[in-house]
Amino acid sequence: MAYADTKVTMGTTPIRQLFLSFVYLQMLDFLTTIAFLANGIREANPFVRMMLTLIPNPIAALLSVKLMALLLGVYCWRMRRERLLTYINVMFAALVLWNVIVLIMGARIA
């Protein structure tokens, strides 16, 4: 019983942890995308590519995309959409892993 009380007071509910993981993955995606652009690698996501053409500053364009993503994450968190947030986190974890592998392989080739 004491363990359950401690868990509640710590504020580590599963949906909160999922949301914090989501925010962390968004930051990693932002940083790896900046690394891609700095190395001359073209953005693969059509929506992000469009934002990069509409907003001349690439950092501002990426921040605007990440702000939209964070709003969707907040929606999932507040509506307690655990399954959806879990799915999104798995997809972004795979994307970040791919980005890191490509960056390492690109550095190794160059």
DSSP file (Angstrom, degrees, kcal/mol; ACC not computed):
  #  RESIDUE AA STRUCTURE BP1 BP2  ACC     N-H-->O    O-->H-N    N-H-->O    O-->H-N    TCO  KAPPA ALPHA  PHI   PSI    X-CA   Y-CA   Z-CA
    1    1 A M     >        0   0    0      0, 0.0     4,-1.9     0, 0.0     5,-0.2   0.000 360.0 360.0 360.0 -41.1    0.0    0.0    0.0
    2    2 A A  H  >  +     0   0    0      1,-0.2     4,-2.4     2,-0.2     5,-0.2   0.877 360.0  55.6 -63.4 -36.6    2.8    2.4    0.8
    3    3 A Y  H  > S+     0   0    0      1,-0.2     4,-2.5     2,-0.2    -1,-0.2   0.918 106.5  49.9 -61.8 -43.1    4.4    1.7   -2.6
    4    4 A A  H  > S+     0   0    0      1,-0.2     4,-2.0     2,-0.2    -1,-0.2   0.897 110.6  49.9 -63.0 -40.6    1.2    2.7   -4.3
    5    5 A D  H  X S+     0   0    0     -4,-1.9     4,-2.1     1,-0.2    -1,-0.2   0.909 111.1  49.2 -64.5 -41.5    1.0    5.9   -2.3
    6    6 A T  H  X S+     0   0    0     -4,-2.4     4,-1.8     1,-0.2    -2,-0.2   0.907 109.1  52.9 -63.4 -42.0    4.6    6.8   -3.2
    7    7 A K  H  X>S+     0   0    0     -4,-2.5     5,-1.1     1,-0.2     4,-0.7   0.901 109.6  48.3 -61.9 -41.7    4.0    6.1   -6.9
    8    8 A V  H ><5S+     0   0    0     -4,-2.0     3,-0.9     1,-0.2    -1,-0.2   0.916 111.6  48.8 -66.3 -43.0    1.0    8.5   -6.9
    9    9 A T  H 3<5S+     0   0    0     -4,-2.1    -1,-0.2     1,-0.2    -2,-0.2   0.790 104.7  59.8 -70.6 -25.7    2.8   11.3   -5.2
   10   10 A M  H 3<5S-     0   0    0     -4,-1.8    -1,-0.2    -5,-0.2    -2,-0.2   0.708 102.1-134.8 -74.1 -17.9    5.8   10.9   -7.5
   11   11 A G  T <<5 +     0   0    0     -3,-0.9     2,-0.5    -4,-0.7    -3,-0.2   0.819  56.5 141.0  72.1  31.1    3.5   11.7  -10.5
   12   12 A T      < +     0   0    0     -5,-1.1    -1,-0.1     4,-0.1    -4,-0.1  -0.357  20.1 161.0-103.6  53.3    4.9    8.9  -12.7
   13   13 A T     >  -     0   0    0     -2,-0.5     4,-2.4    -5,-0.1     3,-0.3  -0.399  51.5-113.6 -68.7 151.7    1.7    7.8  -14.3
   14   14 A P  H  > S+     0   0    0      0, 0.0     4,-2.5     0, 0.0     5,-0.2   0.884 116.6  51.0 -55.5 -40.9    2.1    5.8  -17.5
   15   15 A I  H  > S+     0   0    0      1,-0.2     4,-2.2     2,-0.2     5,-0.1   0.876 109.9  50.3 -67.4 -34.9    0.5    8.5  -19.6
   16   16 A R  H  > S+     0   0    0     -3,-0.3     4,-2.6     2,-0.2    -1,-0.2   0.917 111.0  48.6 -67.3 -42.2    2.8   11.1  -18.1
   17   17 A Q  H  X S+     0   0    0     -4,-2.4     4,-2.4     2,-0.2    -2,-0.2   0.899 110.7  51.6 -63.3 -40.1    5.9    9.0  -18.8
   18   18 A L  H  X S+     0   0    0     -4,-2.5     4,-2.2    -5,-0.2    -1,-0.2   0.912 110.8  48.1 -61.6 -42.3    4.7    8.4  -22.4
   19   19 A F  H  X S+     0   0    0     -4,-2.2     4,-2.5     2,-0.2    -2,-0.2   0.919 110.9  49.7 -66.3 -42.8    4.3   12.1  -22.9
   20   20 A L  H  X S+     0   0    0     -4,-2.6     4,-2.3     1,-0.2    -1,-0.2   0.891 111.4  49.8 -63.4 -38.4    7.7   12.9  -21.4
   21   21 A S  H  X S+     0   0    0     -4,-2.4     4,-2.7     2,-0.2    -1,-0.2   0.899 109.0  53.3 -63.8 -40.0    9.2   10.2  -23.8
   22   22 A F  H  X S+     0   0    0     -4,-2.2     4,-2.2     2,-0.2    -2,-0.2   0.928 109.2  47.7 -59.4 -46.9    7.3   11.8  -26.6
   23   23 A V  H  X S+     0   0    0     -4,-2.5     4,-2.0     2,-0.2    -2,-0.2   0.923 112.2  50.1 -61.4 -44.8    8.9   15.2  -25.8
   24   24 A Y  H  X S+     0   0    0     -4,-2.3     4,-2.3     1,-0.2    -2,-0.2   0.915 110.7  48.8 -60.2 -45.0   12.3   13.7  -25.6
   25   25 A L  H  X S+     0   0    0     -4,-2.7     4,-2.5     1,-0.2    -1,-0.2   0.860 108.3  54.4 -65.6 -35.1   12.0   11.9  -28.9
   26   26 A Q  H  X S+     0   0    0     -4,-2.2     4,-2.4     2,-0.2    -1,-0.2   0.901 108.6  49.0 -64.3 -39.8   10.8   15.2  -30.5
   27   27 A M  H  X S+     0   0    0     -4,-2.0     4,-2.5     2,-0.2    -2,-0.2   0.916 111.8  48.7 -65.3 -42.1   13.9   16.9  -29.3
   28   28 A L  H  X S+     0   0    0     -4,-2.3     4,-2.7     2,-0.2     5,-0.2   0.903 111.4  49.6 -64.4 -40.2   16.1   14.1  -30.6
   29   29 A D  H  X S+     0   0    0     -4,-2.5     4,-2.3     2,-0.2    -1,-0.2   0.908 110.2  51.3 -64.1 -41.1   14.3   14.2  -34.0
   30   30 A F  H  X S+     0   0    0     -4,-2.4     4,-2.3     2,-0.2    -2,-0.2   0.942 112.7  45.5 -59.2 -48.5   14.8   18.0  -34.1
   31   31 A L  H  X S+     0   0    0     -4,-2.5     4,-2.2     1,-0.2    -2,-0.2   0.902 113.7  47.5 -66.2 -41.7   18.6   17.7  -33.4
   32   32 A T  H  X S+     0   0    0     -4,-2.7     4,-2.2     2,-0.2    -1,-0.2   0.861 111.1  52.4 -69.4 -32.4   19.1   14.9  -35.9
   33   33 A T  H  X S+     0   0    0     -4,-2.3     4,-2.7    -5,-0.2    -2,-0.2   0.912 108.5  50.2 -67.2 -41.3   17.2   16.8  -38.5
   34   34 A I  H  X S+     0   0    0     -4,-2.3     4,-2.6     1,-0.2    -2,-0.2   0.916 110.4  50.7 -60.1 -42.3   19.4   19.8  -37.9
   35   35 A A  H  X S+     0   0    0     -4,-2.2     4,-1.3     2,-0.2    -2,-0.2   0.898 109.7  50.8 -62.7 -40.3   22.4   17.6  -38.3
   36   36 A F  H ><>S+     0   0    0     -4,-2.2     5,-2.8     2,-0.2     3,-0.6   0.961 112.3  45.4 -59.5 -51.8   21.0   16.2  -41.6
   37   37 A L  H ><5S+     0   0    0     -4,-2.7     3,-1.5     1,-0.3    -2,-0.2   0.880 109.9  54.6 -62.5 -38.5   20.5   19.7  -43.0
   38   38 A A  H 3<5S+     0   0    0     -4,-2.6    -1,-0.3     1,-0.3    -2,-0.2   0.782 109.6  48.7 -65.7 -26.0   23.9   20.8  -41.8
   39   39 A N  T <<5S-     0   0    0     -4,-1.3    -1,-0.3    -3,-0.6    -2,-0.2   0.271 122.1-106.1 -96.9  10.6   25.4   17.9  -43.7
   40   40 A G  T < 5 +     0   0    0     -3,-1.5     2,-0.5     1,-0.3    -3,-0.2   0.653  69.6 146.9  78.9  15.2   23.5   18.6  -46.9
   41   41 A I      < -     0   0    0     -5,-2.8    -1,-0.3    -6,-0.2     2,-0.2  -0.738  48.0-123.2 -87.9 130.9   21.0   15.8  -46.5
   42   42 A R        -     0   0    0     -2,-0.5     2,-0.2    -3,-0.1     7,-0.0  -0.466  25.8-107.3 -75.8 141.5   17.6   16.6  -47.9
   43   43 A E        -     0   0    0     -2,-0.2    -1,-0.1     1,-0.1     6,-0.0  -0.477  24.3-159.9 -67.3 133.4   14.5   16.2  -45.6
   44   44 A A        +     0   0    0     -2,-0.2    -1,-0.1    -3,-0.0    -2,-0.0   0.772  65.4  90.9 -87.7 -28.7   12.4   13.2  -46.4
   45   45 A N     >  -     0   0    0      1,-0.2     4,-2.6     2,-0.0     5,-0.2  -0.565  67.3-150.3 -73.5 120.7    9.2   14.2  -44.8
   46   46 A P  H  > S+     0   0    0      0, 0.0     4,-2.2     0, 0.0    -1,-0.2   0.858  95.0  51.5 -62.1 -35.6    7.1   16.2  -47.3
   47   47 A F  H  > S+     0   0    0      2,-0.2     4,-2.3     1,-0.2     5,-0.2   0.933 112.2  45.2 -66.9 -44.4    5.4   18.3  -44.7
   48   48 A V  H  > S+     0   0    0      2,-0.2     4,-2.4     1,-0.2    -1,-0.2   0.902 111.5  53.8 -64.9 -40.5    8.7   19.3  -43.1
   49   49 A R  H  X S+     0   0    0     -4,-2.6     4,-1.3     1,-0.2    -1,-0.2   0.909 108.5  49.8 -58.8 -42.2   10.1   20.0  -46.6
   50   50 A M  H  X S+     0   0    0     -4,-2.2     4,-2.1     1,-0.2     3,-0.4   0.923 110.4  49.4 -63.0 -43.8    7.1   22.3  -47.3
   51   51 A M  H  X S+     0   0    0     -4,-2.3     4,-2.6     1,-0.2    -1,-0.2   0.869 106.6  56.6 -63.8 -35.1    7.7   24.1  -44.1
   52   52 A L  H  < S+     0   0    0     -4,-2.4    -1,-0.2     1,-0.2    -2,-0.2   0.809 110.5  44.6 -66.1 -28.8   11.4   24.5  -44.9
   53   53 A T  H  < S+     0   0    0     -4,-1.3    -2,-0.2    -3,-0.4    -1,-0.2   0.825 115.3  47.3 -82.1 -32.2   10.4   26.2  -48.2
   54   54 A L  H  < S+     0   0    0     -4,-2.1    -2,-0.2     1,-0.2    -3,-0.2   0.848 114.2  46.9 -77.0 -34.2    7.8   28.4  -46.6
   55   55 A I  S  < S-     0   0    0     -4,-2.6     6,-0.2    -5,-0.2    -1,-0.2  -0.938  74.4-153.9-112.5 115.1    9.9   29.6  -43.7
   56   56 A P  S    S+     0   0    0      0, 0.0    -1,-0.1     0, 0.0     3,-0.1   0.790  78.6  73.7 -62.8 -29.9   13.4   30.7  -44.8
   57   57 A N  S  > S-     0   0    0      1,-0.2     4,-2.4     2,-0.0     5,-0.2  -0.761  71.7-154.6 -87.0 116.0   15.1   29.9  -41.5
   58   58 A P  H  > S+     0   0    0      0, 0.0     4,-2.5     0, 0.0     5,-0.2   0.849  93.1  52.3 -62.1 -34.3   15.5   26.1  -41.2
   59   59 A I  H  > S+     0   0    0      2,-0.2     4,-2.6     1,-0.2     5,-0.2   0.925 111.2  46.9 -66.8 -42.9   15.6   26.2  -37.4
   60   60 A A  H  > S+     0   0    0      2,-0.2     4,-2.1     1,-0.2    -1,-0.2   0.893 112.1  51.3 -64.4 -39.4   12.4   28.3  -37.2
   61   61 A A  H  X S+     0   0    0     -4,-2.4     4,-1.8     2,-0.2    -2,-0.2   0.933 112.9  44.5 -63.5 -45.9   10.7   26.0  -39.7
   62   62 A L  H  X S+     0   0    0     -4,-2.5     4,-2.6     1,-0.2    -2,-0.2   0.883 111.2  53.6 -67.1 -38.2   11.6   22.9  -37.7
   63   63 A L  H  X S+     0   0    0     -4,-2.6     4,-2.2     1,-0.2    -1,-0.2   0.886 107.5  51.4 -63.3 -37.2   10.6   24.5  -34.4
   64   64 A S  H  X S+     0   0    0     -4,-2.1     4,-1.8     2,-0.2    -1,-0.2   0.897 111.1  47.8 -67.1 -38.5    7.2   25.3  -35.9
   65   65 A V  H  X S+     0   0    0     -4,-1.8     4,-2.2     2,-0.2    -2,-0.2   0.920 112.9  48.4 -65.2 -43.1    6.8   21.7  -37.0
   66   66 A K  H  X S+     0   0    0     -4,-2.6     4,-2.7     1,-0.2    -2,-0.2   0.840 107.2  56.0 -68.3 -32.5    7.8   20.5  -33.5
   67   67 A L  H  X S+     0   0    0     -4,-2.2     4,-2.0     2,-0.2    -1,-0.2   0.919 108.6  47.7 -62.9 -43.0    5.4   22.9  -31.9
   68   68 A M  H  X S+     0   0    0     -4,-1.8     4,-1.9     2,-0.2    -2,-0.2   0.914 112.1  49.8 -63.1 -41.9    2.6   21.4  -33.9
   69   69 A A  H  X S+     0   0    0     -4,-2.2     4,-2.4     1,-0.2    -2,-0.2   0.912 109.4  51.5 -62.9 -41.8    3.8   17.9  -32.9
   70   70 A L  H  X S+     0   0    0     -4,-2.7     4,-2.7     1,-0.2    -1,-0.2   0.868 106.3  54.3 -64.4 -35.6    3.9   18.9  -29.2
   71   71 A L  H  X S+     0   0    0     -4,-2.0     4,-2.2     2,-0.2    -1,-0.2   0.910 109.4  47.7 -63.5 -40.7    0.4   20.2  -29.4
   72   72 A L  H  X S+     0   0    0     -4,-1.9     4,-2.4     2,-0.2    -2,-0.2   0.890 111.3  51.5 -65.4 -38.6   -0.7   16.8  -30.8
   73   73 A G  H  X S+     0   0    0     -4,-2.4     4,-2.4     2,-0.2    -2,-0.2   0.904 108.7  50.0 -63.4 -41.9    1.3   15.2  -28.0
   74   74 A V  H  X S+     0   0    0     -4,-2.7     4,-3.1     2,-0.2     5,-0.3   0.904 109.1  53.0 -62.7 -41.2   -0.4   17.4  -25.3
   75   75 A Y  H  X S+     0   0    0     -4,-2.2     4,-2.5     1,-0.2    -2,-0.2   0.947 110.6  46.4 -58.6 -48.6   -3.8   16.4  -26.9
   76   76 A C  H  <>S+     0   0    0     -4,-2.4     5,-3.0     1,-0.2     4,-0.3   0.899 114.6  48.5 -60.3 -41.1   -3.0   12.7  -26.5
   77   77 A W  H ><5S+     0   0    0     -4,-2.4     3,-1.0     3,-0.2    -2,-0.2   0.948 114.3  43.5 -64.1 -50.3   -1.7   13.2  -23.0
   78   78 A R  H 3<5S+     0   0    0     -4,-3.1    -2,-0.2     1,-0.3    -1,-0.2   0.835 116.3  47.1 -68.4 -32.8   -4.8   15.2  -21.9
   79   79 A M  T 3<5S-     0   0    0     -4,-2.5    -1,-0.3    -5,-0.3    -2,-0.2   0.415 111.0-122.9 -88.3   2.0   -7.2   12.8  -23.6
   80   80 A R  T < 5 +     0   0    0     -3,-1.0     2,-1.6    -4,-0.3     3,-0.2   0.885  49.5 164.3  59.7  42.8   -5.4    9.8  -22.1
   81   81 A R     >< +     0   0    0     -5,-3.0     4,-2.5     1,-0.2     5,-0.2  -0.535   4.4 160.5 -89.1  69.1   -4.7    8.3  -25.5
   82   82 A E  H  >  +     0   0    0     -2,-1.6     4,-2.6     1,-0.2    -1,-0.2   0.896  68.9  50.6 -61.2 -45.3   -2.0    5.9  -24.2
   83   83 A R  H  > S+     0   0    0     -3,-0.2     4,-2.4     1,-0.2    -1,-0.2   0.919 112.8  46.2 -63.0 -43.4   -2.1    3.5  -27.1
   84   84 A L  H  > S+     0   0    0      2,-0.2     4,-2.6     1,-0.2    -1,-0.2   0.923 113.6  48.5 -64.8 -44.3   -1.8    6.2  -29.7
   85   85 A L  H  X S+     0   0    0     -4,-2.5     4,-2.3     2,-0.2    -2,-0.2   0.871 110.9  51.6 -64.9 -36.6    1.1    7.9  -27.7
   86   86 A T  H  X S+     0   0    0     -4,-2.6     4,-2.3    -5,-0.2    -2,-0.2   0.938 110.9  47.8 -63.1 -46.7    2.8    4.5  -27.4
   87   87 A Y  H  X S+     0   0    0     -4,-2.4     4,-2.3     1,-0.2    -2,-0.2   0.924 112.3  48.8 -60.0 -46.6    2.5    3.9  -31.1
   88   88 A I  H  X S+     0   0    0     -4,-2.6     4,-2.7     1,-0.2     5,-0.2   0.907 110.7  51.4 -61.3 -42.6    3.8    7.4  -31.9
   89   89 A N  H  X S+     0   0    0     -4,-2.3     4,-2.5     1,-0.2    -1,-0.2   0.904 109.0  49.8 -63.1 -41.6    6.8    7.0  -29.5
   90   90 A V  H  X S+     0   0    0     -4,-2.3     4,-2.1     2,-0.2    -1,-0.2   0.921 112.4  48.1 -62.9 -42.7    7.7    3.7  -31.1
   91   91 A M  H  X S+     0   0    0     -4,-2.3     4,-2.2     1,-0.2    -2,-0.2   0.921 114.1  45.4 -64.9 -43.9    7.6    5.2  -34.6
   92   92 A F  H  X S+     0   0    0     -4,-2.7     4,-2.8     2,-0.2     5,-0.2   0.853 109.9  54.8 -70.6 -33.0    9.7    8.2  -33.5
   93   93 A A  H  X S+     0   0    0     -4,-2.5     4,-2.4    -5,-0.2    -1,-0.2   0.924 110.6  46.4 -62.9 -42.8   12.2    6.0  -31.7
   94   94 A A  H  X S+     0   0    0     -4,-2.1     4,-2.5     2,-0.2    -2,-0.2   0.901 113.0  50.3 -64.7 -40.5   12.7    4.0  -34.9
   95   95 A L  H  X S+     0   0    0     -4,-2.2     4,-2.7     2,-0.2    -2,-0.2   0.924 111.6  46.7 -63.9 -45.6   13.0    7.3  -36.9
   96   96 A V  H  X S+     0   0    0     -4,-2.8     4,-2.5     2,-0.2     5,-0.2   0.909 111.6  51.8 -64.5 -41.4   15.6    8.7  -34.5
   97   97 A L  H  X S+     0   0    0     -4,-2.4     4,-2.4    -5,-0.2    -2,-0.2   0.935 111.0  47.9 -59.0 -46.2   17.5    5.5  -34.5
   98   98 A W  H  X S+     0   0    0     -4,-2.5     4,-2.7     1,-0.2     5,-0.2   0.925 110.6  51.7 -60.2 -45.1   17.5    5.5  -38.3
   99   99 A N  H  X S+     0   0    0     -4,-2.7     4,-2.4     1,-0.2    -2,-0.2   0.916 110.8  47.6 -58.8 -44.3   18.7    9.2  -38.3
  100  100 A V  H  X S+     0   0    0     -4,-2.5     4,-2.6     2,-0.2    -1,-0.2   0.911 111.6  50.3 -65.0 -42.7   21.6    8.4  -36.0
  101  101 A I  H  X S+     0   0    0     -4,-2.4     4,-2.9     2,-0.2     5,-0.2   0.932 111.9  47.7 -61.1 -45.5   22.7    5.4  -38.1
  102  102 A V  H  X S+     0   0    0     -4,-2.7     4,-2.6     1,-0.2    -2,-0.2   0.907 112.3  49.6 -62.9 -41.9   22.6    7.4  -41.3
  103  103 A L  H  X S+     0   0    0     -4,-2.4     4,-2.1    -5,-0.2    -1,-0.2   0.911 113.4  45.9 -64.1 -41.5   24.6   10.2  -39.6
  104  104 A I  H  X S+     0   0    0     -4,-2.6     4,-2.2     2,-0.2    -2,-0.2   0.932 114.7  46.9 -66.4 -45.1   27.2    7.8  -38.3
  105  105 A M  H  X S+     0   0    0     -4,-2.9     4,-2.1     1,-0.2    -2,-0.2   0.888 112.0  51.2 -64.8 -37.9   27.5    5.9  -41.6
  106  106 A G  H  X S+     0   0    0     -4,-2.6     4,-1.9    -5,-0.2    -1,-0.2   0.891 111.1  47.4 -65.7 -38.9   27.7    9.3  -43.5
  107  107 A A  H  < S+     0   0    0     -4,-2.1    -2,-0.2     1,-0.2    -1,-0.2   0.854 111.9  51.3 -69.0 -34.5   30.5   10.4  -41.2
  108  108 A R  H  < S+     0   0    0     -4,-2.2    -2,-0.2     1,-0.2    -1,-0.2   0.865 111.1  47.0 -70.1 -36.8   32.3    7.1  -41.6
  109  109 A I  H  <        0   0    0     -4,-2.1    -2,-0.2     1,-0.2    -1,-0.2   0.882 360.0 360.0 -72.2 -38.8   32.1    7.3  -45.4
  110  110 A A     <        0   0    0     -4,-1.9    -1,-0.2    -5,-0.2    -2,-0.2   0.465 360.0 360.0 -75.4 360.0   33.3   10.9  -45.6
